């Protein structure tokens, strides 16, 4: 989605958003990108030093940003900005498009990721296959490091209500391999991994250990082309948003909940477990309602 003027042409901010869209940038590089978008009219005329001051970063960071986009340096990027006409004033926007700022653009992009996920889920076979493998694993280790730790933790929290033995692995370090080996020794047959960029090196090491232990690795990742694919037996893709300084992961979270829902259908006694939890919570006055 891009903001357009009344004649249907794309505005300067939207032209820059299109240039940066889908790029894998570091948080610092995204700060630079956002500064350029916010100052789209003057961006093609700014020096690298001025851009650095605008974004609150170092001048070398601006150069690295340009190189990350595929240019020889910042001057080449600035020439591209001029060719795009990013410095031309935008025509008056329509009331509908006028509200589509960069924050709304990020939300709309996330909605598109969810729509794409819905299309992928039209084929239920991968989810059903994954759910059966996970439901059968006793215990079931759930792995997610750094950016993916929130996804793993959220999944594990709810999964523990229906699965008898969930083991959350959301911290790295030398103990991680030990915990994977212990889970395998206790009878685990599968591992659920959440892998989101930027991918920690120790995540790859952990997946290698899991494979060595004989665990079937099922991975929820932002792309089937992510580095973890080569160490995963089944990949379940769900794109992340890159329109803000830090990635947004609505689609991976939703995919995790869909997977958990399907697991409930594969777990004997899941409904009875949930009922028992609700009765216990009510007896203890655990919640306000």
LODO-278746 format. One record per atom (N, C-alpha, C): residue in three letters; x, y, z negated. Coordinates in steps of 0.05 Angstrom, whole numbers, padded with zeros to 5 digits, always signed. Atoms other than C-alpha are relative to their C-alpha. Layout:
ALAXYZ;...
% end
This chain:
UNK+00017-00024+00000;UNK+00000+00000+00000;UNK+00018+00025+00000;UNK-00015-00024-00001;UNK+00027+00068+00018;UNK-00019+00024+00001;UNK+00016-00024-00001;UNK+00002+00139+00009;UNK+00002+00012+00028;UNK+00001-00012-00027;UNK-00020+00171+00075;UNK-00013+00027-00001;UNK+00012-00026-00001;UNK-00038+00241+00095;UNK-00026-00002+00016;UNK+00026+00000-00013;UNK-00104+00262+00128;UNK+00002-00009+00029;UNK-00002+00008-00028;UNK-00076+00248+00198;UNK+00008-00029+00002;UNK-00006+00028+00000;UNK-00058+00177+00177;UNK+00030-00005+00000;UNK-00029+00004+00002;UNK+00018+00189+00173;UNK+00008-00006-00028;UNK-00010+00008+00026;UNK+00058+00161+00116;UNK+00015+00024-00012;UNK-00013-00022+00014;UNK+00080+00213+00065;UNK+00029-00006-00006;UNK-00029+00004+00005;UNK+00154+00224+00047;UNK+00006-00020-00023;UNK-00005+00018+00022;UNK+00150+00188-00020;UNK-00005-00029+00008;UNK+00007+00027-00009;UNK+00116+00128+00013;UNK+00021-00011+00019;UNK-00021+00010-00018;UNK+00171+00125+00066;UNK+00023-00011-00015;UNK-00022+00010+00017;UNK+00223+00118+00012;UNK-00008-00025-00014;UNK+00009+00025+00013;UNK+00181+00066-00024;UNK+00002-00023+00019;UNK-00002+00021-00020;UNK+00179+00026+00040;UNK+00029-00008+00004;UNK-00028+00006-00004;UNK+00254+00031+00047;UNK+00011-00017-00023;UNK-00011+00014+00023;UNK+00266+00005-00024;UNK-00016-00025-00007;UNK+00019+00021+00007;UNK+00207-00044-00027;UNK+00013-00028+00004;UNK-00010+00028-00003;UNK+00227-00117-00040;UNK+00030-00003-00004;UNK-00029+00002+00004;UNK+00300-00100-00053;UNK+00006-00010-00028;UNK-00008+00009+00027;UNK+00334-00136-00110;UNK+00021+00019-00011;UNK-00017-00021+00011;UNK+00363-00078-00149;UNK+00003-00003-00030;UNK-00004+00000+00029;UNK+00393-00072-00218;UNK-00017+00022-00012;UNK+00015-00021+00012;UNK+00357-00029-00269;UNK+00011+00028+00005;UNK-00012-00025-00007;UNK+00407+00027-00257;UNK-00006+00009+00028;UNK+00006-00006-00028;UNK+00396+00023-00182;UNK-00029+00008+00003;UNK+00029-00007-00002;UNK+00321+00026-00193;UNK-00004+00028-00010;UNK+00002-00027+00010;UNK+00330+00090-00233;UNK+00007+00020+00022;UNK-00008-00017-00022;UNK+00365+00120-00173;UNK-00022+00000+00021;UNK+00022+00001-00019;UNK+00310+00095-00126;UNK-00024+00016-00008;UNK+00023-00015+00010;UNK+00256+00124-00169;UNK+00005+00030+00000;UNK-00006-00028-00001;UNK+00292+00191-00173;UNK-00002+00010+00028;UNK+00002-00008-00028;UNK+00297+00194-00097;UNK-00030+00001+00008;UNK+00028-00001-00007;UNK+00223+00177-00091;UNK-00014+00024-00012;UNK+00013-00023+00013;UNK+00203+00230-00141;UNK+00008+00027+00013;UNK-00010-00024-00013;UNK+00245+00281-00103;UNK+00004-00005+00030;UNK-00002+00009-00028;UNK+00231+00255-00033;UNK+00005+00023+00019;UNK-00003-00023-00019;UNK+00228+00324+00000;UNK+00029+00009+00002;UNK-00027-00010+00000;UNK+00298+00345-00021;UNK+00021-00023+00002;UNK-00018+00023+00001;UNK+00329+00274-00024;UNK+00020+00000+00023;UNK-00019+00002-00022;UNK+00360+00276+00047;UNK+00022+00022+00000;UNK-00019-00022+00000;UNK+00398+00340+00029;UNK+00018+00000-00025;UNK-00015+00001+00025;UNK+00427+00319-00038;UNK+00026-00015+00003;UNK-00025+00015+00000;UNK+00499+00298-00049;UNK-00002-00023-00019;UNK+00000+00023+00019;UNK+00516+00234-00086;UNK+00002+00009-00028;UNK-00004-00011+00027;UNK+00537+00276-00146;UNK-00027+00011-00010;UNK+00026-00011+00008;UNK+00470+00312-00146;UNK-00021-00022-00006;UNK+00018+00022+00005;UNK+00432+00246-00141;UNK+00006-00013-00026;UNK-00009+00012+00026;UNK+00473+00218-00199;UNK-00010+00017-00023;UNK+00010-00018+00022;UNK+00455+00279-00242;UNK-00030-00002-00003;UNK+00029+00002+00000;UNK+00383+00273-00222;UNK-00010-00026-00014;UNK+00008+00026+00011;UNK+00379+00199-00242;UNK+00013-00005-00027;UNK-00014+00005+00025;UNK+00425+00205-00302;UNK+00018-00023+00000;UNK-00019+00022-00003;UNK+00476+00156-00276;UNK+00026+00011+00010;UNK-00026-00009-00010;UNK+00548+00159-00252;UNK+00000+00001+00031;UNK-00002-00003-00029;UNK+00568+00179-00181;UNK+00006-00027+00013;UNK-00005+00026-00012;UNK+00598+00110-00167;UNK-00024-00018+00001;UNK+00024+00016+00000;UNK+00531+00079-00185;UNK-00017+00007+00024;UNK+00015-00008-00024;UNK+00499+00119-00128;UNK+00012-00013+00024;UNK-00013+00013-00023;UNK+00551+00092-00080;UNK-00006-00030+00001;UNK+00006+00028+00001;UNK+00539+00021-00104;UNK-00029-00005+00008;UNK+00028+00002-00007;UNK+00464+00033-00096;UNK-00003+00000+00031;UNK+00001-00001-00029;UNK+00474+00052-00023;UNK+00011-00026+00013;UNK-00012+00025-00010;UNK+00518-00009-00011;UNK-00020-00023-00004;UNK+00020+00022+00006;UNK+00465-00054-00044;UNK-00022+00000+00021;UNK+00021-00002-00020;UNK+00416-00028+00008;UNK+00010-00008+00028;UNK-00011+00008-00026;UNK+00463-00049+00064;UNK+00014+00022+00016;UNK-00014-00022-00013;UNK+00496+00018+00080;UNK+00030+00000-00007;UNK-00029-00002+00005;UNK+00571+00033+00084;UNK+00005+00017-00025;UNK-00003-00019+00022;UNK+00562+00087+00031;UNK-00024+00018-00002;UNK+00023-00019+00003;UNK+00517+00143+00008;UNK-00005+00017+00024;UNK+00005-00016-00024;UNK+00528+00187+00069;UNK-00017-00015+00021;UNK+00016+00015-00019;UNK+00500+00131+00113;UNK-00029-00002-00009;UNK+00027+00001+00010;UNK+00440+00124+00068;UNK-00014+00027+00003;UNK+00012-00026-00004;UNK+00428+00199+00070;UNK-00008+00005+00029;UNK+00007-00003-00028;UNK+00430+00198+00146;UNK-00026-00015+00006;UNK+00024+00016-00004;UNK+00377+00143+00143;UNK-00024+00015-00011;UNK+00022-00015+00012;UNK+00334+00186+00097;UNK-00008+00023+00019;UNK+00007-00022-00018;UNK+00338+00243+00147;UNK-00014-00011+00025;UNK+00013+00012-00023;UNK+00320+00197+00205;UNK-00029-00008-00006;UNK+00027+00007+00008;UNK+00260+00174+00166;UNK-00018+00024-00003;UNK+00016-00024+00003;UNK+00238+00246+00159;UNK-00010+00003-00029;UNK+00008-00001+00027;UNK+00235+00238+00084;UNK+00000+00029-00011;UNK-00002-00028+00010;UNK+00252+00312+00076;UNK-00022+00017+00010;UNK+00021-00016-00011;UNK+00192+00336+00115;UNK-00023+00001-00020;UNK+00023-00003+00019;UNK+00135+00364+00072;UNK-00023-00018+00009;UNK+00023+00017-00006;UNK+00076+00317+00068;UNK-00024+00018+00005;UNK+00025-00014-00005;UNK+00010+00339+00096;UNK-00018-00004-00024;UNK+00018+00003+00023;UNK-00046+00349+00045;UNK-00012-00028-00001;UNK+00010+00027+00003;UNK-00068+00282+00018;UNK-00030+00000-00005;UNK+00028+00003+00006;UNK-00139+00257+00015;UNK-00003-00005-00030;UNK+00004+00005+00029;UNK-00169+00253-00055;UNK+00006-00029-00008;UNK-00005+00028+00007;UNK-00165+00177-00053;UNK+00029-00007-00001;UNK-00028+00006-00002;UNK-00093+00173-00031;UNK+00017+00016-00019;UNK-00016-00018+00017;UNK-00071+00231-00075;UNK+00007-00013-00027;UNK-00005+00012+00026;UNK-00076+00188-00137;UNK+00018-00024+00001;UNK-00017+00023-00002;UNK-00032+00133-00110;UNK+00029+00007-00005;UNK-00028-00006+00007;UNK+00032+00151-00146;UNK+00016-00025-00002;UNK-00017+00024+00001;UNK+00090+00104-00156;UNK-00009-00021-00020;UNK+00010+00018+00020;UNK+00059+00074-00218;UNK-00024-00017+00011;UNK+00022+00014-00012;UNK-00005+00057-00181;UNK+00009-00018+00023;UNK-00011+00017-00021;UNK+00036+00031-00123;UNK+00010-00026-00012;UNK-00011+00024+00013;UNK+00069-00018-00171;UNK-00023-00019-00008;UNK+00023+00016+00008;UNK+00001-00041-00197;UNK-00013-00013+00025;UNK+00012+00011-00025;UNK-00026-00050-00126;UNK+00017-00022+00011;UNK-00018+00021-00009;UNK+00035-00090-00107;UNK-00003-00025-00016;UNK+00004+00023+00018;UNK+00024-00135-00167;UNK-00026-00014+00007;UNK+00025+00012-00008;UNK-00047-00146-00145;UNK+00003-00017+00025;UNK-00006+00015-00024;UNK-00021-00168-00078;UNK+00014-00026-00006;UNK-00013+00025+00008;UNK+00024-00219-00112;UNK-00020-00020-00011;UNK+00020+00017+00011;UNK-00036-00246-00149;UNK-00018-00012+00022;UNK+00016+00009-00023;UNK-00076-00251-00084;UNK+00016-00022+00015;UNK-00017+00020-00013;UNK-00018-00289-00053;UNK+00000-00026-00016;UNK+00001+00023+00018;UNK-00017-00336-00113;UNK-00026-00015+00003;UNK+00026+00012-00003;UNK-00091-00348-00105;UNK-00001-00017+00026;UNK+00000+00015-00025;UNK-00079-00369-00033;UNK+00017-00026-00003;UNK-00016+00024+00004;UNK-00024-00417-00054;UNK-00015-00021-00016;UNK+00015+00019+00017;UNK-00070-00448-00106;UNK-00024-00013+00015;UNK+00020+00013-00016;UNK-00118-00467-00050;UNK+00006-00030+00003;UNK-00009+00028+00000;UNK-00077-00531-00048;UNK+00006-00007-00029;UNK-00003+00006+00029;UNK-00085-00559-00119;UNK+00021-00022-00005;UNK-00017+00024+00004;UNK-00038-00619-00108;UNK+00025+00006-00016;UNK-00024-00005+00016;UNK+00027-00587-00133;UNK-00005+00005-00029;UNK+00007-00006+00028;UNK-00006-00560-00196;UNK-00008-00026-00015;UNK+00009+00024+00013;UNK-00040-00626-00211;UNK+00023-00019-00005;UNK-00023+00017+00003;UNK+00024-00665-00200;UNK+00018+00010-00023;UNK-00017-00012+00021;UNK+00063-00617-00245;UNK-00013-00005-00028;UNK+00015+00003+00026;UNK+00009-00620-00300;UNK+00001-00028-00010;UNK-00001+00028+00008;UNK+00009-00695-00301;UNK+00028-00008-00011;UNK-00027+00005+00009;UNK+00085-00698-00308;UNK+00005+00013-00028;UNK-00004-00014+00025;UNK+00085-00647-00364;UNK-00017-00011-00023;UNK+00017+00011+00020;UNK+00026-00676-00401;UNK+00010-00027-00011;UNK-00010+00026+00007;UNK+00060-00744-00402;UNK+00026+00001-00016;UNK-00026-00002+00013;UNK+00125-00718-00432;UNK-00004+00004-00030;UNK+00001-00002+00029;UNK+00133-00729-00507;UNK+00029-00003-00011;UNK+00010-00027+00002;UNK+00164-00683-00529;UNK+00001+00014+00028;UNK-00002-00016-00024;UNK+00157-00628-00476;UNK+00016+00025-00005;UNK-00016-00024+00003;UNK+00214-00578-00474;UNK-00008+00021+00020;UNK+00008-00023-00017;UNK+00196-00509-00446;UNK+00023+00020-00001;UNK-00024-00016-00001;UNK+00256-00469-00423;UNK-00005+00027+00015;UNK+00001-00027-00012;UNK+00261-00394-00408;UNK+00019+00018-00014;UNK-00020-00016+00012;UNK+00320-00349-00419;UNK-00002+00029+00010;UNK-00001-00029-00006;UNK+00327-00273-00420;UNK-00027+00010+00011;UNK+00024-00012-00011;UNK+00275-00242-00373;UNK-00023-00020+00000;UNK+00021+00020-00001;UNK+00237-00308-00371;UNK-00008-00011-00027;UNK+00006+00010+00027;UNK+00236-00319-00446;UNK-00029+00006-00008;UNK+00028-00006+00007;UNK+00169-00284-00454;UNK-00020-00019+00013;UNK+00018+00019-00013;UNK+00137-00329-00403;UNK+00001-00027-00013;UNK-00003+00026+00013;UNK+00165-00392-00436;UNK-00014+00001-00028;UNK+00011-00002+00027;UNK+00144-00367-00505;UNK-00030+00000+00000;UNK+00029-00001-00002;UNK+00073-00351-00484;UNK-00012-00027+00008;UNK+00010+00027-00008;UNK+00064-00418-00449;UNK+00002-00019-00024;UNK-00004+00019+00022;UNK+00093-00456-00509;UNK-00020+00005-00023;UNK+00019-00007+00021;UNK+00048-00418-00558;UNK-00027-00013+00004;UNK+00026+00011-00005;UNK-00016-00440-00524;UNK+00002-00031+00005;UNK-00003+00029-00006;UNK+00010-00509-00501;UNK+00001-00016-00026;UNK-00002+00014+00026;UNK+00024-00527-00574;UNK-00028-00006-00012;UNK+00027+00005+00011;UNK-00051-00524-00587;UNK-00013-00025+00012;UNK+00012+00024-00012;UNK-00065-00582-00540;UNK+00020-00023+00004;UNK-00021+00021-00004;UNK+00002-00619-00532;UNK+00012-00006-00028;UNK-00009+00007+00027;UNK+00028-00657-00593;UNK+00029+00008-00007;UNK-00028-00006+00006;UNK+00102-00638-00586;UNK+00012+00018+00021;UNK-00012-00020-00017;UNK+00124-00574-00552;UNK+00026+00010-00012;UNK-00025-00010+00010;UNK+00196-00553-00559;UNK+00009+00024+00017;UNK-00006-00025-00014;UNK+00210-00480-00540;UNK+00031+00004+00000;UNK-00028-00005-00003;UNK+00280-00466-00513;UNK+00003+00028+00013;UNK-00001-00027-00011;UNK+00285-00391-00505;UNK+00025+00016-00008;UNK-00025-00013+00007;UNK+00355-00377-00530;UNK+00023-00017+00012;UNK-00023+00013-00012;UNK+00421-00393-00496;UNK+00021-00008-00021;UNK-00021+00007+00019;UNK+00487-00412-00527;UNK+00007-00030+00001;UNK-00009+00028-00001;UNK+00523-00477-00540;UNK-00020-00020-00011;UNK+00020+00018+00011;UNK+00464-00506-00578;UNK-00021-00009+00021;UNK+00021+00005-00019;UNK+00420-00505-00516;UNK+00003-00028+00012;UNK-00005+00026-00011;UNK+00452-00567-00485;UNK-00007-00022-00021;UNK+00006+00020+00021;UNK+00446-00603-00552;UNK-00030-00004-00003;UNK+00029+00002+00004;UNK+00372-00588-00557;UNK-00013-00014+00024;UNK+00010+00014-00024;UNK+00360-00613-00486;UNK+00006-00030-00003;UNK-00007+00029+00004;UNK+00397-00678-00502;UNK-00017-00012-00022;UNK+00017+00011+00022;UNK+00358-00686-00567;UNK-00028-00005+00010;UNK+00027+00003-00011;UNK+00292-00676-00530;UNK-00001-00025+00017;UNK-00001+00024-00017;UNK+00312-00729-00479;UNK+00002-00025-00017;UNK-00004+00024+00018;UNK+00334-00777-00535;UNK-00026-00006-00015;UNK+00025+00004+00014;UNK+00267-00766-00569;UNK-00023-00011+00018;UNK+00020+00012-00018;UNK+00230-00790-00507;UNK-00010+00019+00022;UNK+00009-00018-00021;UNK+00221-00728-00463;UNK+00006-00011+00027;UNK-00003+00009-00028;UNK+00211-00744-00390;UNK+00001+00023+00019;UNK+00002-00023-00017;UNK+00201-00674-00362;UNK+00008+00025-00014;UNK-00007-00026+00011;UNK+00224-00602-00372;UNK-00015+00021+00017;UNK+00012-00022-00014;UNK+00184-00540-00355;UNK+00018+00024-00003;UNK-00019-00022+00001;UNK+00229-00482-00336;UNK-00014+00025+00013;UNK+00008-00025-00012;UNK+00210-00409-00324;UNK+00026+00015+00007;UNK-00025-00012-00010;UNK+00264-00375-00281;UNK-00007+00025+00015;UNK+00005-00026-00012;UNK+00260-00301-00265;UNK+00026+00015+00003;UNK-00024-00016-00004;UNK+00312-00253-00238;UNK+00003+00021-00023;UNK-00025+00011-00011;UNK+00365-00238-00257;UNK+00005-00027-00014;UNK-00002+00028+00010;UNK+00381-00312-00266;UNK+00026-00003-00017;UNK-00024+00004+00017;UNK+00428-00326-00325;UNK+00017-00024+00010;UNK-00018+00022-00008;UNK+00488-00370-00308;UNK-00005-00024-00018;UNK+00004+00022+00018;UNK+00474-00411-00370;UNK-00026-00015+00005;UNK+00024+00014-00008;UNK+00405-00427-00343;UNK+00006-00023+00020;UNK-00008+00020-00019;UNK+00437-00464-00285;UNK+00014-00023-00015;UNK-00013+00021+00016;UNK+00481-00501-00335;UNK-00020-00017-00015;UNK+00020+00014+00015;UNK+00421-00520-00376;UNK-00016-00019+00018;UNK+00015+00018-00018;UNK+00383-00548-00316;UNK+00018-00023+00009;UNK-00018+00022-00007;UNK+00444-00588-00297;UNK+00001-00021-00022;UNK+00000+00019+00023;UNK+00445-00619-00367;UNK-00027-00015+00000;UNK+00026+00013-00001;UNK+00370-00633-00361;UNK-00001-00022+00021;UNK-00001+00020-00021;UNK+00381-00670-00296;UNK+00017-00023-00008;UNK-00018+00021+00009;UNK+00438-00709-00326;UNK-00013-00018-00021;UNK+00015+00015+00021;UNK+00392-00730-00383;UNK-00023-00015+00012;UNK+00022+00015-00013;UNK+00342-00757-00332;UNK-00027+00014-00001;UNK+00026-00015+00001;UNK+00289-00703-00342;UNK-00008+00009+00027;UNK+00011-00012-00024;UNK+00244-00684-00285;UNK-00004+00030-00005;UNK+00000-00029+00004;UNK+00252-00609-00277;UNK-00022+00013+00018;UNK+00021-00015-00013;UNK+00190-00568-00259;UNK+00004+00029-00006;UNK-00008-00027+00004;UNK+00204-00495-00248;UNK-00020+00020+00012;UNK+00016-00023-00009;UNK+00160-00433-00244;UNK+00020+00022+00005;UNK-00020-00020-00008;UNK+00203-00382-00206;UNK-00012+00020+00019;UNK+00011-00021-00017;UNK+00194-00319-00167;UNK+00001-00007+00030;UNK-00003+00007-00028;UNK+00214-00353-00102;UNK+00010-00029+00003;UNK-00010+00027-00005;UNK+00226-00423-00073;UNK+00029+00001+00008;UNK-00028-00003-00009;UNK+00293-00395-00050;UNK+00018+00009-00023;UNK-00016-00009+00023;UNK+00317-00376-00120;UNK+00022-00021-00005;UNK-00022+00019+00005;UNK+00383-00408-00143;UNK-00007-00025-00015;UNK+00007+00024+00016;UNK+00347-00456-00190;UNK-00013-00022+00017;UNK+00014+00020-00017;UNK+00313-00491-00131;UNK+00016-00026+00003;UNK-00017+00024-00005;UNK+00372-00538-00121;UNK+00001-00019-00024;UNK+00000+00016+00024;UNK+00365-00563-00193;UNK-00028-00006-00010;UNK+00028+00004+00007;UNK+00289-00568-00193;UNK-00012-00022+00017;UNK+00014+00021-00015;UNK+00247-00628-00174;UNK-00026+00010+00012;UNK+00024-00011-00011;UNK+00185-00587-00164;UNK+00000+00030-00006;UNK+00000-00030+00003;UNK+00182-00511-00152;UNK-00028+00010+00003;UNK+00026-00013-00001;UNK+00120-00470-00166;UNK+00006+00030+00002;UNK-00007-00028-00003;UNK+00130-00400-00137;UNK-00021+00020-00008;UNK+00018-00023+00007;UNK+00099-00335-00163;UNK+00017+00025+00000;UNK-00017-00023-00004;UNK+00128-00269-00141;UNK-00001+00019-00024;UNK-00001-00021+00020;UNK+00150-00214-00189;UNK-00001+00027+00014;UNK+00000-00027-00011;UNK+00139-00140-00179;UNK+00026+00014-00004;UNK-00026-00015+00001;UNK+00199-00096-00165;UNK-00004+00030+00002;UNK+00005-00028-00004;UNK+00166-00028-00162;UNK+00006+00018-00023;UNK-00007-00016+00023;UNK+00185-00006-00232;UNK+00029-00005-00007;UNK-00028+00004+00008;UNK+00252-00001-00267;UNK+00006-00029-00008;UNK-00003+00028+00007;UNK+00242-00071-00296;UNK-00022-00016+00014;UNK+00019+00017-00014;UNK+00207-00129-00261;UNK-00026-00003-00015;UNK+00026+00007+00012;UNK+00134-00143-00274;UNK-00006-00029+00008;UNK+00003+00028-00005;UNK+00114-00216-00279;UNK-00028-00010-00006;UNK+00028+00008+00004;UNK+00038-00220-00278;UNK-00006-00026+00014;UNK+00006+00025-00014;UNK+00037-00275-00225;UNK+00013-00024-00013;UNK-00011+00023+00014;UNK+00086-00321-00261;UNK-00015-00007-00026;UNK+00016+00005+00025;UNK+00046-00312-00326;UNK-00026-00014+00007;UNK+00025+00012-00009;UNK-00019-00328-00289;UNK+00004-00029+00009;UNK-00006+00027-00009;UNK+00012-00389-00257;UNK+00005-00019-00023;UNK-00004+00016+00024;UNK+00034-00413-00325;UNK-00026-00008-00013;UNK+00026+00005+00012;UNK-00037-00407-00351;UNK-00016-00020+00016;UNK+00014+00019-00017;UNK-00065-00444-00291;UNK+00011-00028-00004;UNK-00012+00025+00005;UNK-00015-00499-00302;UNK-00009-00012-00027;UNK+00008+00009+00026;UNK-00034-00503-00375;UNK-00029-00009+00000;UNK+00028+00008-00003;UNK-00108-00506-00357;UNK-00002-00028+00012;UNK+00000+00026-00014;UNK-00094-00565-00311;UNK+00011-00022-00019;UNK-00011+00019+00020;UNK-00052-00598-00366;UNK-00022-00009-00019;UNK+00022+00007+00019;UNK-00113-00596-00412;UNK-00017-00022+00011;UNK+00016+00021-00013;UNK-00150-00639-00362;UNK+00014-00027-00001;UNK-00016+00025-00001;UNK-00093-00690-00365;UNK+00007-00010-00028;UNK-00008+00007+00027;UNK-00084-00691-00441;UNK-00024-00012-00015;UNK+00022+00012+00016;UNK-00129-00741-00480;UNK-00003+00015-00026;UNK+00004-00013+00026;UNK-00160-00707-00540;UNK+00006+00029-00001;UNK-00006-00029+00000;UNK-00144-00636-00518;UNK-00023+00016-00012;UNK+00023-00015+00010;UNK-00214-00612-00532;UNK-00003-00004-00030;UNK+00002+00005+00029;UNK-00214-00645-00601;UNK+00021+00016-00015;UNK-00022-00015+00012;UNK-00147-00612-00617;UNK-00008+00030-00003;UNK+00008-00028+00000;UNK-00175-00543-00598;UNK-00022+00004-00021;UNK+00022-00003+00019;UNK-00237-00554-00640;UNK+00010-00001-00028;UNK-00011+00002+00026;UNK-00196-00574-00700;UNK+00015+00026-00008;UNK-00014-00025+00005;UNK-00153-00512-00693;UNK-00019+00022-00006;UNK+00020-00020+00004;UNK-00214-00468-00689;UNK-00013-00002-00028;UNK+00012+00004+00027;UNK-00244-00499-00752;UNK+00020+00008-00022;UNK-00021-00008+00020;UNK-00178-00490-00790;UNK+00002+00030-00001;UNK-00002-00029+00000;UNK-00173-00418-00768;UNK-00023+00014-00013;UNK+00024-00011+00012;UNK-00244-00404-00789;UNK+00000-00003-00031;UNK-00001+00006+00029;UNK-00234-00437-00857;UNK+00020+00018-00015;UNK-00021-00018+00012;UNK-00172-00394-00870;UNK-00005+00029+00004;UNK+00005-00028-00006;UNK-00203-00330-00845;UNK+00023+00012+00016;UNK-00025-00008-00014;UNK-00145-00325-00796;UNK-00004+00025+00017;UNK+00005-00022-00018;UNK-00177-00276-00748;UNK-00022+00018-00011;UNK+00019-00020+00009;UNK-00218-00213-00758;UNK-00028-00007+00009;UNK+00027+00006-00011;UNK-00276-00239-00716;UNK-00006-00029-00004;
% end
